[in-house]
Every structure is written in structure tokens, then in C-alpha cells.
């Protein structure tokens, strides 16, 4: 039975673990991206790619490298999906249809990992290992590379728009950060009971004397990078509610820790690379405050669920995994929607109206608390620039952030970044609600039906990947529309961030003066929290009022 004390104990253990890794992991990542030495295996990779890792790229060339690499990744993954019935280790899985293959290829390359299919029946072992798991590494590495380029832009002075080398950042992220962590975590998960084999369907006898076909597979290796890289795609349809992916309450807490570890450590990396660790602490404090609020609200919503059944059970148990309880499910839901992970250990469509509203709002916040690997930090830094700009307007000074002036061109890029995702989410939701093809997928009428559609486009546009499973999305309409939302929601903000990095890199750093706003103090942190909440509130409150808020009030 879930109690508030269980929730508090889990949160305290998680906070202590995250605090313990913040300094060493954040410092290690800073050393990775400032080192001038290339490992032997990295040099072999550069030769295979035929790139010069020492060539410093302008932001535009960095962006072209990101887009070109991602396009090739989409094409290769699409080919694997369409041909998997002819490949070894397909375990009888058929080729994906064109619309579904397009959606899935875009999903994994954009770090969204949205799944319209059941993993047990639609994906063979080779596709899981050589397709999905590989993209789990690469898409996460792309996100980290982009935020590192932005940090360099802020740290450099008069660098002619050069922000680093994408290929070097990509390879280093995979070889030195993601791969070592994933190997260690996979072994730990195997020890906890997560399976790792190449077995096909095996017939077993149940406790009741019946027979059941159980699928094996290389689950632990994919589960590790799924959480570490804030990916979220489940090997099984039940995702982290499946005992082969998440067998015990201890493994459940470990998985929540893993999806938060890198995003909460990257502010330390940021502080070191810009030469002021206090800046990193301020950003980490804002992320932690927003995340704590999300966890508290969602846990309260589920433990205090309205109705006679939740009152008798002590919590809203519908859609929850009884091995973990409501408190752990609420904690997982808040963590996965505050990052761009999308993994679930309960069915979000069965959250209370208030709990589902918090999950949607977490994603609409831009997943900055702490967000996905890389994307969370660059989203927060963009909002920090907005906060500095507002403060500058109030005191009548040209706004500056870390010695870089925020002029017309910089604030134009920031404004476009802030408006891009809401435009994708709200336009997609409106089109779905206004068309027969969109409404045909809605399971529940009324406010909850709107919430299902809003959740889907919010998840796709913010590259999250979780879903209100009541919405039928395995249709050409949703495969196409959500695929476009994932592409635009990933690469348009990245392009704007890299352009911003290039603008900052060309500027000479201005020394602080008596009128400079300190951006490492609690006052600025409070302003940044307010800006994040107000920007999202003004954008999404009208549609939230028609969906989860209306449902909660009814």
C-alpha cells in the first residue's frame, strides 16, 4: 500500500544519489569536452568517418553536420524496419508498413522514442539491437553535442562564430560517457533480474497450470541506454512496467535515478566550462525546484485521487503496477515527463485528471526540469536569456548574460525558440480535433479525449515519447502528423540554439560592472523560475482549461 512516507523515503534516496554524482559526473563531462587528447578508438572512428576532429566548425557547419548525420540515421533505420522480415534474428516479426516505419525512424533519431507498436510483435532482436539501441546512443549524443556548442559560444570571446567540432563531440560523448555508463548499468540490471539473451518466444507453464509464450531478448543492454540517454523506448509494450525490464522496486528506483543523472549533472559541466561554477549551481537549483514541484503535485494528485475506490485503496490504483505502488508510479511519471525520456512504469492515461495535467504541463514547460540529455540544459539557458532580457528592460540597461550582450538578433532567435514548440503542439492538436482522421483515434469523449490528443502532440513536439494510451495512433494520419511534430520539435530548436551559439561566440566578453545583473544568486534563480512558469502558463493554460482542468473540475 502506498503511503506519503514511502513517497518521501523514495524521493530522499533519489535526491541523495543525484547529489552524490552531480560533482564527479559533471566534472568528468567537462574534462571530456575540453580535453585535447583523442583516444585510439576515437581516432579510428574519425578515419572511418573521414573527418578532421581538430577542425573548429562555424555554427552553420556544425548545424549541417547535425542535420546530415540525422538524415542518414533516419534512412538507415527506416531501411532496417522495412527489411527486417528478411534479416536474421527477426523472430518472425514482419516488415513495418511505410507510414509506421517513417514514424518510428524519426522517433528514435529525434530522441523521442514514441512507439505506436507493441515491441513484442513488431520488432525483432536485430532491429532492437542494431537499430533502436544504436539510435538511443546517437540521438542522446547529438543532444549533448548541441548544448556543448552553446556553452562554448558563451565561454569564447571573438571566436569568429566557431563552436567546436560536431564529430568530435559526438564520438567523445558515445565513447567516453554513454557507452561506459551503459555497460556498467547493464551488468547491474542483469544482477537485479533484467533479462539479456537472444531467445525467441518460449512456452512456459504458469502457476495456474496454463501455457504462455514469453519473449526473451537483449533487454538489459537496451534498458541501460534507454534511461541514461533519456530515450524511453521500451523493449516490451508495457515498457518499464514489464518485469523483464523492471523487475523490482529497487530496479525501479535505479531507473528513475538513471534518467535524471546526466541532465542534473550537466549544469556542473556548464559552470566549469564557462569558468564560473556558481552559474551551474544556479541552473541546477532552478531545475531541482521545478522538478520537486512536479513530483509533489503529481504524487499528491495520485495519492489523494477522488472517488470511493481510491479512498478505499488509499490511492488511485488504476493503471498502476502493484509491485511498485502509486507513490513510485507518480515519481516515475514526474521524472519521465520532466525529462525527455518517455519511459513509463504505469499507464499515464489512467492518471487522475490532475495528475495527467501535471504530466502534460511538465512536458509543456519545455522539459527543462532537468530535461533531456543536452536539450534540457540548452532550453533552460534560453529561458535564462529571456529572464536577463526582462530584467534589463526593468532597469533600463542593455541585458547581458555571462558577459555577452543580448541584442536584437539574439532576442529574435530566443523568441523564435520559445514560440516553436507551442506552435507545433497547438497546431497539431487543432488539426487533429478538427479532422475526422484525428477524431477517429480518440477513445474517450469530452475533456479526456482532448487531453489524449494534446498529450500526444505535446509528447511528440517536445521529443518525450510517453503517451495517453487511449488514443489510437497507429494510423497514417497520426504516424505522419506526429512524425512531423517530432522532426520540427527536435531540429528547429537545435538550429536556433546553434545560431545563438554562433552569435555569442563572435562577441567579445564584456567584464561585469556595477550595473550587471548577477545570474548566480537566488534572486535571479527566482526570476528564472517565474519566467519559465509564466511563459508556459500564458501559452498553454487555455487548452489545459479545456482538457485536464475541465476534467478535474467535473
C-alpha positions as CSV (number, residue, x, y, z in Angstrom):
1,X,0.0,0.0,0.0
2,X,1.4,3.4,-0.9
3,X,1.7,6.0,1.8
4,X,3.1,9.5,1.9
5,X,6.1,8.2,3.9
6,X,7.0,5.8,1.2
7,X,7.0,8.6,-1.3
8,X,9.1,10.8,0.9
9,X,11.7,8.0,1.5
10,X,12.0,7.3,-2.2
11,X,12.5,11.0,-3.1
12,X,15.1,11.4,-0.3
13,X,17.1,8.4,-1.6
14,X,16.9,9.7,-5.1
15,X,18.0,13.2,-4.1
16,X,21.0,11.9,-2.1
17,X,22.1,9.7,-5.1
18,X,21.8,12.6,-7.6
19,X,23.7,14.9,-5.2
20,X,26.4,12.3,-4.9
21,X,27.0,12.1,-8.7
22,X,26.5,15.7,-9.5
23,X,30.1,16.9,-8.9
24,X,32.1,13.9,-10.2
25,X,29.9,13.2,-13.3
26,X,29.5,16.9,-14.2
27,X,33.3,17.5,-13.7
28,X,34.1,14.4,-15.8
29,X,31.9,15.5,-18.7
30,X,33.6,19.0,-18.6
31,X,37.0,17.3,-18.9
32,X,35.7,15.2,-21.8
33,X,34.8,18.2,-23.8
34,X,37.8,20.3,-23.0
35,X,40.4,17.6,-23.5
36,X,42.8,18.0,-26.5
37,X,43.7,14.3,-26.5
38,X,41.9,11.8,-28.8
39,X,41.7,8.1,-27.8
40,X,42.9,5.5,-30.2
41,X,39.4,4.1,-30.7
42,X,38.2,7.6,-31.4
43,X,40.9,8.2,-34.0
44,X,39.8,5.0,-35.7
45,X,36.2,6.4,-35.8
46,X,37.4,9.7,-37.3
47,X,39.3,7.9,-40.0
48,X,36.2,5.8,-40.8
49,X,34.1,9.0,-41.0
50,X,36.8,10.8,-42.9
51,X,36.7,13.9,-40.7
52,X,39.2,16.0,-39.0
53,X,38.4,16.2,-35.3
54,X,40.6,19.2,-34.8
55,X,38.7,21.4,-37.3
56,X,36.8,24.0,-35.4
57,X,33.4,24.5,-37.1
58,X,31.3,27.6,-37.5
59,X,27.8,27.2,-36.1
60,X,26.3,26.8,-39.6
61,X,28.7,23.9,-40.5
62,X,28.0,22.4,-37.1
63,X,24.3,22.5,-37.9
64,X,24.8,21.0,-41.3
65,X,26.7,18.1,-39.7
66,X,23.9,17.6,-37.2
67,X,21.2,17.5,-39.9
68,X,23.2,15.4,-42.3
69,X,24.1,12.8,-39.7
70,X,20.4,12.7,-38.5
71,X,19.1,12.3,-42.1
72,X,21.4,9.4,-42.7
73,X,20.3,7.8,-39.4
74,X,16.7,8.1,-40.4
75,X,17.3,6.5,-43.8
76,X,19.3,3.6,-42.3
77,X,16.8,2.9,-39.5
78,X,13.9,3.1,-42.0
79,X,15.6,0.5,-44.2
80,X,16.1,-1.9,-41.3
81,X,12.4,-1.6,-40.3
82,X,11.2,-2.2,-43.9
83,X,13.6,-5.2,-44.4
84,X,13.5,-6.8,-41.0
85,X,11.5,-9.8,-42.1
86,X,14.4,-10.8,-44.4
87,X,17.1,-10.2,-41.7
88,X,18.4,-12.7,-39.1
89,X,17.0,-12.7,-35.5
90,X,13.7,-11.3,-36.8
91,X,11.8,-13.8,-34.6
92,X,9.0,-13.8,-37.1
93,X,8.4,-10.0,-37.0
94,X,7.0,-8.6,-40.3
95,X,8.3,-5.6,-42.1
96,X,6.8,-2.3,-40.8
97,X,4.4,-0.5,-43.1
98,X,5.8,2.7,-44.7
99,X,4.0,5.1,-42.5
100,X,4.8,3.2,-39.3
101,X,8.4,2.8,-40.4
102,X,8.8,6.5,-41.1
103,X,7.2,7.4,-37.7
104,X,9.5,5.0,-35.8
105,X,12.7,6.0,-37.6
106,X,12.0,9.7,-36.9
107,X,11.0,8.9,-33.3
108,X,14.3,7.2,-32.4
109,X,16.6,9.6,-34.3
110,X,15.0,12.6,-32.6
111,X,15.4,11.0,-29.1
112,X,11.6,10.8,-28.8
113,X,11.1,7.1,-28.9
114,X,7.4,7.3,-29.5
115,X,6.0,3.9,-30.1
116,X,2.8,3.2,-32.0
117,X,3.6,-0.6,-32.0
118,X,4.0,-3.4,-29.5
119,X,7.6,-4.3,-29.1
120,X,6.9,-8.0,-28.6
121,X,5.3,-8.4,-32.1
122,X,6.7,-5.6,-34.3
123,X,10.4,-5.6,-33.7
124,X,12.9,-8.4,-33.9
125,X,16.1,-8.7,-32.0
126,X,18.3,-7.4,-34.7
127,X,16.2,-4.3,-35.2
128,X,16.2,-3.7,-31.5
129,X,20.0,-4.1,-31.2
130,X,21.3,-2.6,-34.5
131,X,18.5,-0.1,-35.0
132,X,16.8,1.2,-31.8
133,X,19.7,0.7,-29.3
134,X,22.2,2.3,-31.6
135,X,20.0,5.3,-32.1
136,X,19.5,5.5,-28.3
137,X,23.2,6.2,-28.1
138,X,23.5,8.5,-31.1
139,X,20.4,10.7,-30.6
140,X,21.4,11.3,-26.9
141,X,24.9,12.2,-28.1
142,X,23.6,14.7,-30.6
143,X,21.6,16.5,-27.8
144,X,24.7,16.7,-25.6
145,X,26.8,17.9,-28.5
146,X,24.5,20.8,-29.2
147,X,24.4,22.1,-25.7
148,X,28.2,21.8,-25.5
149,X,28.4,24.0,-28.6
150,X,26.1,26.6,-26.9
151,X,28.3,26.5,-23.8
152,X,31.4,27.1,-26.0
153,X,29.7,30.1,-27.6
154,X,29.1,31.6,-24.2
155,X,32.6,30.8,-23.0
156,X,34.5,32.0,-26.0
157,X,35.4,35.6,-26.9
158,X,35.7,36.8,-30.5
159,X,35.8,33.3,-31.9
160,X,34.5,34.1,-35.4
161,X,31.4,32.0,-34.8
162,X,33.3,28.8,-34.2
163,X,31.7,26.5,-31.6
164,X,33.7,23.2,-31.8
165,X,33.6,20.1,-33.9
166,X,30.4,18.1,-34.1
167,X,32.0,14.8,-35.0
168,X,34.5,15.0,-32.1
169,X,31.7,15.9,-29.7
170,X,29.5,13.1,-31.0
171,X,32.2,10.4,-30.8
172,X,33.5,11.5,-27.4
173,X,30.0,11.5,-25.9
174,X,29.4,8.0,-27.0
175,X,32.8,6.5,-26.3
176,X,33.7,8.3,-23.1
177,X,30.3,8.9,-21.4
178,X,27.3,6.9,-22.7
179,X,29.0,3.6,-23.5
180,X,31.0,3.1,-20.3
181,X,28.0,4.1,-18.1
182,X,25.7,1.8,-20.1
183,X,28.0,-1.2,-19.8
184,X,28.2,-0.9,-16.0
185,X,24.4,-0.3,-15.6
186,X,23.5,-3.2,-17.9
187,X,25.5,-5.6,-15.7
188,X,23.8,-4.1,-12.6
189,X,20.4,-4.6,-14.2
190,X,21.2,-8.2,-15.1
191,X,22.1,-8.8,-11.5
192,X,18.7,-7.3,-10.5
193,X,16.8,-9.7,-12.8
194,X,16.5,-7.9,-16.1
195,X,16.9,-10.4,-18.9
196,X,19.7,-10.4,-21.5
197,X,19.6,-13.1,-24.2
198,X,18.8,-13.8,-27.8
199,X,15.9,-16.2,-27.1
200,X,12.7,-16.2,-29.2
201,X,9.3,-17.0,-27.9
202,X,9.4,-19.7,-25.2
203,X,6.4,-21.7,-24.0
204,X,6.2,-21.8,-20.2
205,X,3.7,-23.3,-17.7
206,X,2.0,-20.8,-15.5
207,X,1.2,-21.2,-11.8
208,X,-2.4,-21.9,-12.8
209,X,-1.3,-24.7,-15.0
210,X,-1.9,-23.0,-18.3
211,X,0.7,-22.2,-21.0
212,X,2.1,-18.9,-22.1
213,X,4.6,-17.8,-24.7
214,X,7.2,-15.5,-23.3
215,X,9.7,-13.4,-25.4
216,X,13.3,-13.1,-24.4
217,X,15.8,-10.7,-25.9
218,X,18.7,-8.3,-25.2
219,X,16.8,-6.2,-22.8
220,X,19.3,-5.1,-20.1
221,X,21.7,-3.6,-22.7
222,X,18.8,-1.5,-24.2
223,X,17.3,-0.7,-20.9
224,X,20.5,0.9,-19.7
225,X,20.9,3.4,-22.5
226,X,17.1,3.9,-22.7
227,X,17.3,5.5,-19.3
228,X,20.8,7.0,-19.3
229,X,20.2,8.7,-22.7
230,X,16.6,9.9,-21.7
231,X,15.3,7.9,-24.6
232,X,12.4,5.9,-23.3
233,X,11.5,3.3,-25.9
234,X,10.5,0.0,-24.3
235,X,11.6,-3.4,-25.5
236,X,8.1,-4.6,-24.4
237,X,4.8,-2.8,-24.9
238,X,4.4,-2.4,-21.1
239,X,7.7,-0.6,-21.0
240,X,9.2,-0.2,-17.5
241,X,6.0,-1.8,-16.0
242,X,7.2,-5.2,-17.5
243,X,9.0,-7.4,-15.1
244,X,11.7,-8.3,-17.7
245,X,12.5,-4.6,-18.0
246,X,12.0,-3.5,-14.4
247,X,11.7,-6.5,-12.0
248,X,11.8,-5.0,-8.5
249,X,11.2,-1.7,-6.6
250,X,15.0,-1.4,-6.3
251,X,15.5,-1.6,-10.1
252,X,12.6,0.9,-10.5
253,X,14.3,3.5,-8.3
254,X,17.6,2.8,-10.1
255,X,15.9,3.5,-13.5
256,X,14.5,6.8,-12.2
257,X,17.9,7.8,-11.0
258,X,19.5,6.9,-14.3
259,X,17.2,9.1,-16.4
260,X,17.9,12.1,-14.1
261,X,21.7,11.6,-13.6
262,X,23.1,13.2,-16.7
263,X,20.6,16.1,-17.0
264,X,21.1,17.1,-13.4
265,X,24.9,16.8,-13.8
266,X,25.2,18.9,-17.0
267,X,24.8,22.2,-15.1
268,X,28.1,21.4,-13.3
269,X,29.7,20.9,-16.7
270,X,28.3,24.2,-17.8
271,X,29.6,26.0,-14.8
272,X,33.1,24.6,-15.2
273,X,33.3,25.3,-19.0
274,X,32.2,29.0,-18.6
275,X,34.7,29.4,-15.8
276,X,32.1,30.1,-13.0
277,X,30.8,27.1,-11.1
278,X,28.2,29.3,-9.4
279,X,26.4,29.6,-12.7
280,X,26.0,25.9,-12.8
281,X,24.7,25.8,-9.2
282,X,22.1,28.4,-10.0
283,X,20.8,26.5,-13.0
284,X,20.8,23.2,-11.1
285,X,18.9,24.9,-8.3
286,X,16.2,26.1,-10.7
287,X,15.9,22.7,-12.3
288,X,15.7,21.0,-8.9
289,X,13.0,23.4,-7.7
290,X,10.8,22.9,-10.7
291,X,11.3,19.1,-10.6
292,X,10.4,19.0,-6.9
293,X,7.2,20.9,-7.6
294,X,6.2,18.5,-10.3
295,X,6.9,15.4,-8.1
296,X,5.0,16.9,-5.2
297,X,1.9,17.8,-7.2
298,X,1.7,14.6,-9.2
299,X,2.2,12.5,-6.1
300,X,-0.4,14.4,-4.2
301,X,-2.8,14.1,-7.2
302,X,-2.4,10.3,-7.3
303,X,-2.4,9.6,-3.5
304,X,-5.5,11.9,-3.0
305,X,-7.4,10.6,-6.0
306,X,-11.1,11.5,-5.9
307,X,-13.8,8.8,-5.7
308,X,-14.8,5.9,-3.4
309,X,-12.4,3.3,-4.9
310,X,-9.2,5.4,-4.4
311,X,-10.4,6.3,-0.9
312,X,-10.8,2.6,-0.1
313,X,-7.5,1.6,-1.7
314,X,-5.6,4.6,-0.2
315,X,-4.6,6.0,-3.6
316,X,-5.7,6.0,-7.3
317,X,-4.5,2.5,-8.2
318,X,-6.0,2.2,-11.8
319,X,-3.2,1.7,-14.3
320,X,-0.5,1.4,-11.6
321,X,1.9,-1.5,-11.3
322,X,1.1,-3.1,-7.9
323,X,4.8,-4.2,-7.4
324,X,5.7,-0.5,-7.1
325,X,2.6,1.2,-5.8
326,X,1.2,4.6,-6.5
327,X,4.0,6.6,-4.9
328,X,6.7,5.1,-7.1
329,X,4.5,5.4,-10.2
330,X,3.9,9.1,-9.5
331,X,7.6,9.6,-9.0
332,X,8.4,7.8,-12.3
333,X,5.7,9.8,-14.2
334,X,7.0,13.1,-12.9
335,X,10.6,12.2,-13.7
336,X,9.9,10.9,-17.2
337,X,7.8,13.9,-18.2
338,X,10.3,16.4,-16.7
339,X,13.0,14.8,-18.8
340,X,12.5,13.8,-22.5
341,X,12.5,10.1,-21.6
342,X,9.0,8.8,-22.1
343,X,9.6,5.6,-20.3
344,X,6.7,4.6,-18.0
345,X,6.0,2.2,-15.2
346,X,2.3,2.9,-15.2
347,X,-0.3,3.9,-17.7
348,X,-0.4,7.7,-17.9
349,X,-3.9,7.6,-19.5
350,X,-5.1,6.2,-16.1
351,X,-3.6,9.0,-14.1
352,X,-6.1,11.2,-12.3
353,X,-7.2,14.3,-14.2
354,X,-5.0,16.5,-12.1
355,X,-2.1,14.0,-12.3
356,X,-2.4,13.8,-16.1
357,X,-2.5,17.6,-16.2
358,X,0.8,17.9,-14.3
359,X,2.4,15.4,-16.6
360,X,1.3,17.4,-19.7
361,X,2.5,20.6,-18.1
362,X,5.9,19.1,-17.3
363,X,6.4,18.5,-21.0
364,X,5.0,21.8,-22.0
365,X,7.5,23.5,-19.7
366,X,10.0,22.5,-22.3
367,X,11.3,19.6,-20.3
368,X,13.8,21.8,-18.5
369,X,13.5,20.3,-15.0
370,X,16.0,18.9,-15.8
371,X,15.0,17.9,-19.3
372,X,16.6,15.5,-21.7
373,X,20.4,15.0,-22.1
374,X,21.6,18.2,-23.6
375,X,18.2,19.5,-24.6
376,X,17.1,20.3,-21.1
377,X,20.1,22.5,-20.4
378,X,20.0,24.4,-23.6
379,X,16.3,25.0,-23.1
380,X,17.0,26.3,-19.6
381,X,19.8,28.6,-20.9
382,X,17.5,30.1,-23.5
383,X,15.0,30.9,-20.7
384,X,17.8,32.4,-18.7
385,X,18.5,34.8,-21.6
386,X,14.8,35.7,-21.5
387,X,15.0,36.4,-17.8
388,X,18.1,38.6,-18.3
389,X,16.3,40.4,-21.1
390,X,13.3,41.1,-18.9
391,X,15.5,42.3,-16.0
392,X,17.4,44.6,-18.4
393,X,14.1,46.2,-19.6
394,X,13.1,46.8,-16.0
395,X,16.3,48.7,-15.1
396,X,16.9,50.3,-18.4
397,X,20.2,48.6,-19.2
398,X,21.4,46.5,-22.2
399,X,20.9,43.0,-20.9
400,X,24.0,40.7,-20.6
401,X,24.4,37.0,-19.8
402,X,27.9,35.8,-18.8
403,X,29.4,38.9,-20.4
404,X,27.5,38.6,-23.7
405,X,25.2,41.3,-24.7
406,X,21.6,40.3,-25.6
407,X,20.8,42.5,-28.7
408,X,18.0,42.4,-31.3
409,X,19.3,39.4,-33.2
410,X,19.9,37.4,-30.1
411,X,16.5,38.0,-28.7
412,X,14.9,37.3,-32.1
413,X,16.5,33.8,-32.0
414,X,15.4,33.3,-28.4
415,X,11.8,34.4,-29.2
416,X,11.6,32.0,-32.2
417,X,12.9,29.2,-29.9
418,X,10.2,29.9,-27.3
419,X,7.4,30.0,-29.9
420,X,8.4,27.0,-32.0
421,X,7.3,24.1,-29.8
422,X,3.9,25.7,-28.7
423,X,3.2,26.4,-32.4
424,X,3.8,22.7,-33.2
425,X,1.8,21.4,-30.3
426,X,-1.2,23.7,-30.6
427,X,-1.4,23.5,-34.4
428,X,-1.1,19.7,-34.4
429,X,-3.8,19.4,-31.7
430,X,-6.1,21.8,-33.5
431,X,-5.8,19.9,-36.8
432,X,-6.4,16.5,-35.1
433,X,-9.5,17.8,-33.3
434,X,-10.8,19.5,-36.5
435,X,-10.5,16.5,-38.8
436,X,-12.3,13.2,-39.0
437,X,-9.0,11.2,-39.2
438,X,-7.8,12.9,-36.0
439,X,-11.0,12.4,-34.0
440,X,-11.3,8.7,-35.1
441,X,-8.4,7.8,-32.8
442,X,-9.9,9.2,-29.7
443,X,-11.1,6.6,-27.2
444,X,-12.8,8.8,-24.6
445,X,-15.2,11.6,-25.4
446,X,-15.2,15.1,-23.9
447,X,-12.4,16.7,-22.0
448,X,-10.3,13.5,-21.6
449,X,-10.4,12.9,-25.3
450,X,-8.9,16.4,-25.9
451,X,-6.3,15.6,-23.3
452,X,-5.3,12.4,-25.1
453,X,-4.7,14.4,-28.4
454,X,-3.0,17.2,-26.5
455,X,-0.7,14.8,-24.7
456,X,0.3,13.1,-28.0
457,X,1.3,16.3,-29.7
458,X,2.9,17.7,-26.6
459,X,4.9,14.5,-26.2
460,X,5.9,14.5,-29.9
461,X,6.7,18.2,-30.1
462,X,8.9,18.1,-27.0
463,X,10.5,14.8,-28.0
464,X,9.3,13.0,-24.9
465,X,7.7,9.8,-26.2
466,X,5.2,8.8,-23.5
467,X,1.5,8.7,-24.3
468,X,-2.1,8.7,-23.1
469,X,-2.5,5.2,-24.5
470,X,-6.2,5.6,-25.0
471,X,-5.5,7.4,-28.3
472,X,-5.2,5.1,-31.3
473,X,-2.1,6.4,-33.1
474,X,-1.3,3.5,-35.4
475,X,-3.0,5.3,-38.3
476,X,-1.5,7.1,-41.4
477,X,-2.8,10.4,-40.0
478,X,-1.1,10.2,-36.6
479,X,2.0,8.4,-38.0
480,X,2.6,11.3,-40.4
481,X,1.4,14.2,-38.2
482,X,3.4,13.1,-35.1
483,X,6.4,12.3,-37.2
484,X,6.4,15.9,-38.5
485,X,5.9,17.2,-35.0
486,X,8.9,15.2,-33.8
487,X,11.2,16.4,-36.6
488,X,10.3,20.0,-36.2
489,X,10.3,19.9,-32.4
490,X,13.8,18.5,-32.4
491,X,15.7,20.2,-35.2
492,X,14.2,23.7,-35.4
493,X,15.1,24.5,-31.8
494,X,18.6,23.0,-32.4
495,X,19.1,25.2,-35.4
496,X,18.1,28.3,-33.3
497,X,20.4,27.3,-30.4
498,X,23.4,26.8,-32.7
499,X,22.7,30.1,-34.4
500,X,22.6,31.7,-30.9
501,X,25.9,29.9,-30.0
502,X,27.5,31.4,-33.1
503,X,26.3,34.9,-32.3
504,X,27.7,34.7,-28.8
505,X,31.0,33.2,-30.0
506,X,31.6,36.2,-32.2
507,X,31.1,38.7,-29.3
508,X,33.9,39.8,-27.0
509,X,33.1,39.1,-23.4
510,X,32.2,42.3,-21.5
511,X,33.6,42.4,-17.9
512,X,30.9,42.8,-15.2
513,X,30.2,46.3,-13.9
514,X,28.2,47.7,-11.1
515,X,25.0,47.6,-13.2
516,X,25.4,43.9,-14.2
517,X,22.7,41.6,-13.0
518,X,24.3,38.7,-11.1
519,X,23.0,35.5,-12.6
520,X,24.3,33.1,-9.9
521,X,22.2,34.4,-6.9
522,X,18.8,33.3,-5.5
523,X,17.1,36.5,-6.8
524,X,17.9,35.6,-10.4
525,X,17.0,31.9,-9.8
526,X,13.6,33.0,-8.6
527,X,13.2,35.3,-11.6
528,X,14.1,32.4,-13.9
529,X,11.5,30.1,-12.3
530,X,8.8,32.8,-12.7
531,X,9.7,33.3,-16.3
532,X,9.5,29.6,-17.1
533,X,6.1,29.2,-15.4
534,X,4.6,32.4,-16.8
535,X,5.8,31.7,-20.4
536,X,4.3,28.3,-20.3
537,X,1.2,29.4,-18.5
538,X,0.3,32.2,-20.9
539,X,0.8,29.8,-23.8
540,X,-1.0,26.6,-22.7
541,X,-3.5,27.5,-19.9
542,X,-6.4,28.0,-22.4
543,X,-6.1,24.5,-23.9
544,X,-5.3,22.9,-20.5
545,X,-8.5,24.5,-19.2
546,X,-10.5,22.7,-21.9
547,X,-8.7,19.3,-21.2
548,X,-7.3,18.2,-17.9
549,X,-8.6,21.2,-15.8
550,X,-12.1,20.8,-17.1
551,X,-11.9,17.0,-16.4
552,X,-10.7,17.6,-12.9
553,X,-13.4,20.1,-12.1
554,X,-16.1,17.7,-13.4
